[in-house]
Structure formats: structure tokens, C-alpha cells
């Protein structure tokens, strides 16, 4: 009779230990799931930031390409697809030696973003003076 009560107590203790281990395992798995969700959100956030920066750079590149030769009296209109996205740029000569440059950049890839840069200024001889710069950004 004494031996059977020890066995019964052992079984109850083993059952409690088993339940405690299962609860700890479930809590551990839940914690891992939360960490994975947080890290994937941070990764998406980093991709969004990168797409915005690349779109800004592409728009600035479009303005630079369109401005080539502006002092000589001509500008260019460009429409190119690059490795990181597409660029469109235009140069308009305005009356009174004024000009307007507009560049658009659109990223390619999973996180898409687009940006626009508009420069307005004037040309005095061989000197280019930028009077106004405007940035606009749109992301999807």
C-alpha cells in the first residue's frame, strides 16, 4: 500500500511537470512568433525607406541628365529605364534667360515609390543660378 501511494504521487508530479513543460513550450513559440512578426515589419519599413530614397535619387538624376547643355541654349528631354527604375526629365527654356527643369523617378521592385524634382532658375552668361527647388514624393 505504501509503494502504490508513492507511485501515485510520482505520476501526479510527472503530470504537473509535463503540463509545465508544455505551457513553457507554447509561451516560447508565441514569443518567437512575435519576434518574427516584428523583424518582418522592420524589414518592410527599411524597404519602404530605401524605395523613397532611390526615387529621390532617380528624380535628381533625371534633372541632371535633362540639364546637360543648358548653358549652350539647349536642354534635353529624357525617358530612360535604369537598373533601379525609370527616369523622365525635361528642360524648358523660358523667356528672359529663365529655365525650368523637371525630373521624375519611379523605382522598380516590390516596394514602389516615385518622386518629382522641379528646379527653376536663370542663366547669366555661363553661370546657372537656381532660384527655386521643389521636391514631391508619392509612394504606393
C-alpha positions, -999 to 999 in steps of 0.1 A, spaced: 0 0 0 28 24 8 46 16 -25 14 23 -45 9 57 -29 45 67 -39 38 56 -74 6 77 -75 24 107 -62 52 102 -87 26 101 -116 9 133 -103 43 151 -101 53 139 -136 19 151 -149 25 185 -134 60 187 -148 47 177 -182 20 203 -181 45 230 -170 69 220 -199 40 222 -224 30 256 -212 66 269 -213 69 255 -249 37 272 -260 49 305 -245 83 302 -261 68 296 -295 45 326 -291 74 348 -282 93 336 -313 63 343 -334 61 379 -321 98 384 -327 94 372 -363 65 395 -369 84 424 -355 115 417 -376 95 413 -408 78 447 -401 111 463 -397 123 448 -429 93 461 -448 99 496 -432 135 495 -444 124 485 -479 100 515 -480 126 539 -468 151 526 -494 124 529 -522 118 566 -512 155 574 -512 161 557 -546 131 575 -561 146 608 -549 179 600 -564 164 589 -597 144 622 -599 176 641 -593 194 621 -619 167 629 -644 171 666 -637 209 664 -642 205 645 -675 179 670 -688 201 699 -678 230 688 -699 239 716 -724 215 742 -708 242 769 -709 246 764 -746 210 771 -752 195 737 -754 183 712 -729 172 676 -733 141 655 -728 149 621 -714 129 589 -708 151 560 -697 148 528 -678 177 522 -654 186 493 -632 167 507 -602 138 522 -620 126 547 -646 136 584 -651 119 611 -671 133 646 -674 127 677 -693 142 711 -697 121 741 -707 137 774 -717 115 803 -705 117 840 -716 143 862 -701 171 836 -698 150 816 -674 146 778 -673 126 751 -657 139 716 -652 116 687 -641 127 652 -633 106 622 -623 119 590 -608 100 558 -602 115 528 -585 111 492 -596 108 462 -574 85 451 -545 83 485 -528 75 511 -554 79 548 -549 80 579 -572 95 613 -567 95 646 -587 121 674 -586 114 708 -602 141 734 -605 135 769 -617 163 794 -623 181 817 -647 213 818 -668 237 847 -666 264 842 -692 279 809 -684 266 809 -648 235 789 -639 215 802 -609 189 781 -593 162 802 -577 137 776 -566 137 738 -559 106 717 -552 105 681 -542 74 660 -542 72 623 -533 45 596 -538 47 560 -527 25 531 -533 
